[in-house]
Amino acid sequence: MEQAAVGHQLFYDPILSGNQNISCAHCHHPDFGTSDGLSLGIGEGGRGLGPDRTPGTGADRIRKRIPRNSPGLWNLGAKEIHTVFHDGRLSISDVYGNGFNSPAQEWLPEGLNSLLAAQALFPLTSQFEMAGNVAENEVTGAVHDRMDKGWPILAKRVRTDPRYGPAVVAAFDEVETTEDITITQVANALAAFMAIEWRSTDSPFDHYLAGDTNALSPAQLDGMKLFYGKARCSSCHAGPLMSDQKFHALGLPPFGPGRTRQWDPFVRDVGRMGESNRLEDAYRFRTPMLRNVALTAPYGHNGAFPDLESVIRHHLNPQASLDNWSPEMAALPEVPWLQKTDFIVWEDDYEMERQRNKSDIVPIQLTELEIQNLIAFLHSLTGISVDSLKFGVPNGFLP
């Protein structure tokens, strides 16, 4: 808890961003289910919070939308989790001899105590998320040289800050003086906070599993039977995490800058293939966990669908959903200097055909009542205590 208390303050503090103008909480805020309520986020250079966030002005304005939807943070401290990010680019592995397969490869700092701690490091080095544009500050300049070179700069800010230095020394046994503080303690503190603050295991569904047969309504019970039966949701959303942590192609409507392979000459999002470089992984994305899913709209790796009903209907028939989808369904704040490219992928007939032809979903027919009952069941996954956080938003947090 002592480490989490430090992480709590750091999570809401822009001190960890290159230009000190954005915090973790700007894209992961409890008011929006620990996400941001947007399809594609407005990162470094933006102003405000959630759906009202604007892209900034003048030289400080954003250069690019965040390529993917900001995921919720619920239960990311679970020991069973071995892979994170939509494309799985961070996972438990010994491939680099440090316990993780990550974009930092062998340069990941030592002493990270969890996958969640490792994950916390990467938004700090992302140009469009928190680091800032090249030549704007010393962090992004260092990261441009090599990813790990920005972290010591951020760690120095923390250890020389009179609010944080002594608090970190008190919270971590391996740290004797403020001079010993590294980015490892920052990451471990953030992980401790997220694991404690957003642990959610008290939903009506959890109470039902614990033996309370009255915890679910008749509609939710019917939806549960569909989820684990006819609708085949549990073929991917399985186990305690309600995710198989594998990668599947859903044929979601594409838009935004996407994440390409290094030499791709056009805008697209290649999904898992960007990490694995295997053609069979093209357009596949990690199965999300579903606790508190009703709080984390919009849905999909790019937030293509505004509500549970629309994303369920897409799962039932991806081709029909893709045909009926319109750009107005995406929650994209207006960015005049980027709008010409927001949906440019739709003009690439070859790319659209490739994406249409890659689907791991077999269409299923459900009645209107069954769809509504399935939605009711997904609402039963919302924790009873989600509004009673242990730490909450600190006083003085300014979006």
C-alpha positions in Angstrom: 0.0 0.0 0.0 2.9 2.4 0.7 4.2 1.9 -2.8 0.7 2.2 -4.3 0.3 5.5 -2.5 3.4 6.8 -4.4 2.1 5.3 -7.6 -1.3 6.9 -7.1 0.3 10.4 -7.0 2.5 9.7 -10.0 -0.4 8.3 -12.1 -2.2 11.6 -11.9 1.0 13.8 -12.2 2.2 15.1 -15.6 5.8 14.9 -14.2 6.2 11.6 -16.1 5.6 13.2 -19.5 8.3 14.8 -21.7 6.6 18.2 -21.7 5.0 17.7 -18.3 1.6 18.3 -19.8 -0.1 14.9 -19.7 -0.4 12.2 -17.1 -1.4 8.5 -17.2 -4.9 9.5 -16.0 -5.6 11.6 -19.1 -6.1 8.4 -21.0 -7.1 6.1 -18.1 -9.5 7.9 -15.9 -12.0 6.3 -13.5 -14.8 8.7 -14.8 -14.5 6.7 -18.1 -14.1 3.2 -16.8 -10.3 3.7 -16.6 -10.2 4.5 -20.3 -11.0 7.9 -22.0 -14.3 7.5 -23.7 -12.7 8.0 -27.2 -12.2 5.7 -30.1 -8.7 6.9 -30.6 -7.2 9.0 -27.9 -5.8 12.6 -27.9 -2.4 12.3 -26.4 0.5 14.7 -25.8 -0.5 18.3 -26.8 -4.2 17.8 -26.2 -6.3 19.7 -23.7 -9.1 18.5 -21.4 -10.4 15.1 -20.4 -12.5 12.3 -22.0 -14.8 12.9 -24.9 -14.4 16.7 -24.4 -10.6 16.5 -24.9 -9.4 18.8 -27.7 -6.3 18.4 -29.9 -4.6 21.6 -28.8 -3.5 24.6 -30.8 -0.5 26.2 -32.4 2.9 24.5 -32.2 1.7 22.4 -29.2 -1.1 20.7 -31.1 -1.2 17.0 -31.6 0.6 15.6 -34.7 -1.2 12.3 -34.7 -4.1 10.5 -33.1 -3.2 7.6 -30.8 -3.4 4.6 -33.1 -5.5 2.4 -30.9 -8.2 2.5 -28.3 -7.2 3.2 -24.7 -7.9 -0.1 -22.8 -9.4 -0.3 -19.4 -7.1 -1.1 -16.5 -9.3 -3.5 -14.5 -7.6 -6.5 -12.9 -4.3 -6.0 -14.8 -2.5 -7.1 -11.6 -3.8 -10.6 -12.0 -1.0 -13.2 -11.9 -2.5 -15.2 -14.8 -1.9 -12.4 -17.3 1.1 -13.1 -19.5 0.5 -10.8 -22.5 -0.7 -7.2 -22.8 -1.3 -4.5 -25.5 -3.7 -5.0 -28.4 -0.9 -6.7 -30.4 0.8 -8.5 -27.5 4.1 -6.7 -27.9 4.8 -7.1 -24.2 4.7 -10.6 -22.7 6.3 -12.8 -20.1 9.3 -14.4 -21.8 13.0 -15.1 -21.4 13.9 -14.3 -24.9 16.0 -11.3 -23.8 17.2 -12.8 -20.5 15.2 -10.2 -18.4 11.8 -12.0 -18.0 10.0 -10.0 -20.8 9.6 -9.9 -24.5 9.2 -6.1 -25.0 9.9 -3.3 -27.4 12.9 -2.4 -25.2 14.4 -5.8 -25.8 17.6 -6.3 -23.7 17.5 -2.6 -22.5 14.5 -3.0 -20.2 15.6 -1.9 -16.7 16.3 -4.6 -14.1 14.1 -5.2 -11.0 10.6 -4.8 -12.5 8.4 -6.9 -10.3 5.5 -7.6 -12.7 4.2 -7.5 -16.2 2.1 -4.5 -15.2 5.3 -2.6 -14.0 6.9 -3.3 -17.4 3.8 -2.1 -19.2 3.7 1.1 -17.3 7.1 2.1 -18.8 6.1 2.3 -22.5 3.6 5.1 -22.7 6.3 7.3 -21.1 8.5 6.7 -24.2 5.8 7.0 -26.8 6.1 10.3 -28.8 2.4 10.8 -29.3 1.3 9.5 -25.9 3.5 11.1 -23.3 7.1 11.8 -24.5 6.4 14.6 -26.9 7.8 15.4 -30.4 11.4 15.3 -31.3 13.3 18.4 -30.2 10.6 19.5 -27.8 12.3 18.2 -24.6 15.2 16.1 -23.4 13.1 13.0 -22.8 11.9 12.6 -26.4 15.3 13.5 -27.7 16.9 10.7 -25.6 14.2 8.2 -26.7 14.8 9.1 -30.3 18.4 7.8 -29.7 17.3 4.6 -28.0 14.1 3.8 -26.1 15.7 3.2 -22.7 17.6 6.5 -22.6 14.5 8.5 -21.7 13.7 6.7 -18.5 16.7 8.0 -16.4 15.7 11.5 -17.1 12.2 10.9 -15.8 13.6 9.0 -12.8 15.8 12.0 -12.0 12.7 14.3 -12.0 11.1 12.0 -9.4 14.0 11.5 -7.1 14.8 15.2 -7.0 11.2 16.2 -6.4 10.7 16.9 -2.6 7.2 15.2 -2.7 8.4 12.0 -4.2 12.1 11.4 -3.3 11.5 10.7 0.5 8.3 8.9 -0.2 10.0 6.4 -2.6 12.8 5.9 -0.1 10.3 5.1 2.6 8.2 2.7 0.4 11.0 0.6 -1.1 13.4 -1.5 1.0 16.1 -1.6 -1.6 16.3 2.2 -1.8 18.4 3.8 1.0 18.7 7.4 -0.4 17.0 9.4 -3.0 20.1 9.0 -5.2 19.3 5.2 -5.5 15.9 5.9 -7.1 15.6 4.6 -10.7 12.8 4.2 -13.2 12.3 0.7 -11.7 10.8 2.1 -8.5 8.6 4.4 -10.5 7.2 1.5 -12.6 6.8 -0.7 -9.6 4.9 2.0 -7.7 2.6 2.6 -10.7 1.9 -1.1 -10.9 1.2 -1.4 -7.2 -1.3 1.4 -7.5 -3.1 0.1 -10.6 -3.2 -3.5 -9.2 -4.9 -2.3 -6.0 -7.0 0.5 -7.3 -8.6 -1.4 -10.1 -9.0 -4.8 -8.8 -12.6 -5.7 -9.4 -14.0 -9.1 -8.2 -17.3 -8.3 -6.7 -19.7 -8.1 -9.7 -23.1 -9.8 -9.5 -21.6 -12.5 -11.8 -18.8 -13.0 -9.2 -21.4 -13.3 -6.4 -23.3 -15.9 -8.6 -20.2 -17.9 -9.0 -19.7 -17.8 -5.3 -23.0 -19.4 -4.7 -25.6 -16.6 -4.6 -28.2 -18.0 -7.0 -30.2 -14.7 -6.7 -27.3 -12.5 -7.8 -28.4 -12.5 -11.5 -31.7 -11.5 -13.0 -33.6 -13.9 -15.3 -32.4 -12.0 -18.3 -28.8 -12.1 -17.1 -29.1 -15.8 -16.4 -30.3 -16.4 -20.0 -27.5 -14.2 -21.3 -25.0 -16.2 -19.3 -26.3 -19.4 -20.9 -25.9 -17.8 -24.3 -22.4 -16.5 -23.5 -21.2 -20.0 -22.5 -23.3 -21.8 -25.0 -25.1 -20.9 -28.3 -23.4 -17.5 -28.8 -19.9 -19.1 -28.3 -18.5 -16.0 -26.6 -16.6 -18.1 -24.2 -14.6 -19.7 -27.0 -12.4 -16.7 -26.7 -13.6 -14.9 -23.5 -12.7 -17.9 -21.2 -11.5 -18.5 -17.7 -11.2 -16.2 -14.7 -9.9 -13.3 -16.8 -12.6 -13.8 -19.5 -9.9 -13.8 -22.1 -7.8 -16.5 -23.7 -5.0 -13.9 -24.1 -4.8 -15.0 -27.8 -5.2 -13.1 -31.0 -8.2 -13.2 -33.3 -9.3 -11.4 -36.5 -12.7 -9.7 -36.1 -12.8 -7.7 -39.2 -13.4 -4.4 -37.4 -13.9 -1.3 -39.5 -10.5 0.3 -39.9 -9.6 4.0 -39.5 -7.0 6.3 -38.0 -3.2 6.0 -38.4 -3.1 2.4 -37.3 0.1 0.6 -36.4 2.0 -0.7 -39.4 5.0 -2.8 -40.1 8.2 -0.8 -40.4 8.3 -0.5 -44.2 4.5 -0.3 -44.9 3.9 2.4 -47.5 0.3 3.0 -46.5 -1.9 3.5 -43.5 -3.3 0.4 -41.9 -3.3 -1.6 -38.7 -1.7 -5.0 -39.1 -2.4 -6.1 -35.5 -0.4 -9.0 -34.1 1.7 -9.2 -37.3 3.4 -6.0 -36.3 4.9 -7.8 -33.4 5.4 -11.3 -34.8 6.1 -10.4 -38.4 4.1 -13.5 -39.4 1.6 -13.2 -42.2 -0.9 -15.5 -40.5 -1.1 -13.0 -37.6 -2.3 -10.1 -39.8 -5.3 -8.2 -38.5 -5.5 -10.3 -35.3 -5.8 -8.6 -31.9 -5.7 -9.7 -28.3 -8.9 -10.8 -26.7 -9.9 -8.2 -24.1 -10.9 -9.1 -20.6 -14.5 -8.3 -19.8 -14.8 -7.3 -16.2 -16.5 -3.9 -16.1 -16.9 -4.0 -19.9 -20.1 -2.0 -19.7 -18.0 1.0 -18.4 -15.3 1.0 -21.1 -17.1 2.1 -24.3 -16.3 2.5 -27.2 -15.3 -1.1 -28.1 -12.7 -2.8 -30.3 -9.0 -2.3 -30.7 -9.8 1.1 -32.4 -13.0 1.9 -30.6 -15.1 1.4 -33.7 -18.3 0.6 -31.9 -20.0 3.0 -29.5 -22.0 0.5 -27.4 -22.3 -3.1 -26.4 -25.1 -3.8 -28.8 -23.2 -2.7 -31.8 -20.1 -4.7 -31.0 -22.1 -7.8 -30.2 -23.9 -7.5 -33.5 -20.5 -7.2 -35.2 -19.4 -10.5 -33.6 -22.5 -12.2 -34.8 -21.9 -11.1 -38.4 -18.8 -9.2 -39.2 -19.3 -8.8 -42.9 -22.8 -7.3 -42.5 -21.6 -5.1 -39.7 -18.8 -3.8 -41.8 -21.2 -3.0 -44.6 -23.4 -1.1 -42.3 -20.8 0.8 -40.3 -20.4 4.5 -40.8 -17.6 6.9 -39.6 -20.2 8.7 -37.4 -20.1 5.7 -35.1 -16.5 6.5 -34.1 -15.9 8.8 -31.2 -13.2 11.0 -32.8 -12.8 14.6 -31.6 -12.5 17.0 -34.5 -8.9 17.5 -35.7 -9.1 19.5 -38.9 -5.4 18.9 -39.9 -5.8 15.1 -39.6 -9.3 14.5 -40.9 -8.2 13.9 -44.5 -6.4 10.8 -43.4 -8.7 9.5 -40.7 -10.6 7.2 -43.1 -8.2 7.1 -46.0 -7.7 3.3 -45.7 -11.3 2.9 -47.1 -10.0 4.3 -50.4 -7.5 1.4 -50.6 -9.5 -1.3 -52.3 -6.8 -3.9 -52.0 -6.2 -3.3 -48.3 -9.9 -3.3 -47.5 -10.3 -6.6 -49.4 -7.4 -8.1 -47.4 -9.1 -7.1 -44.1 -12.5 -8.3 -45.2 -11.1 -11.7 -46.1 -9.4 -12.2 -42.7 -11.9 -13.3 -40.1 -11.8 -15.9 -37.4 -15.5 -15.5 -36.6 -18.2 -17.9 -37.9 -21.5 -15.9 -38.1 -24.2 -16.8 -35.6 -27.9 -15.8 -35.6 -29.5 -14.6 -32.4 -33.0 -13.2 -31.8 -33.5 -9.7 -30.6 -34.4 -10.9 -27.2 -31.2 -13.1 -27.0 -29.1 -10.1 -27.9 -30.7 -8.0 -25.2 -30.2 -10.8 -22.7 -26.5 -11.1 -23.7 -26.1 -7.3 -23.1 -27.8 -7.8 -19.7 -25.3 -10.5 -18.8 -22.4 -8.2 -19.7 -23.8 -5.6 -17.4 -23.7 -8.2 -14.6 -19.8 -8.1 -14.9 -19.7 -4.6 -13.5 -18.2 -4.6 -10.0 -20.4 -3.3 -7.2 -17.6 -1.3 -5.7 -16.3 0.4 -8.8 -17.2 3.8 -7.5 -15.6 3.1 -4.1 -12.0 3.3 -5.0 -9.3 3.0 -2.4 -7.4 6.1 -3.5 -9.6 8.0 -5.9 -8.7 11.1 -7.9 -6.3 13.2 -5.9 -7.2 16.8 -5.0 -5.6 19.2 -7.4 -5.7 17.0 -10.5 -6.2 19.3 -13.4 -7.3 17.7 -16.8 
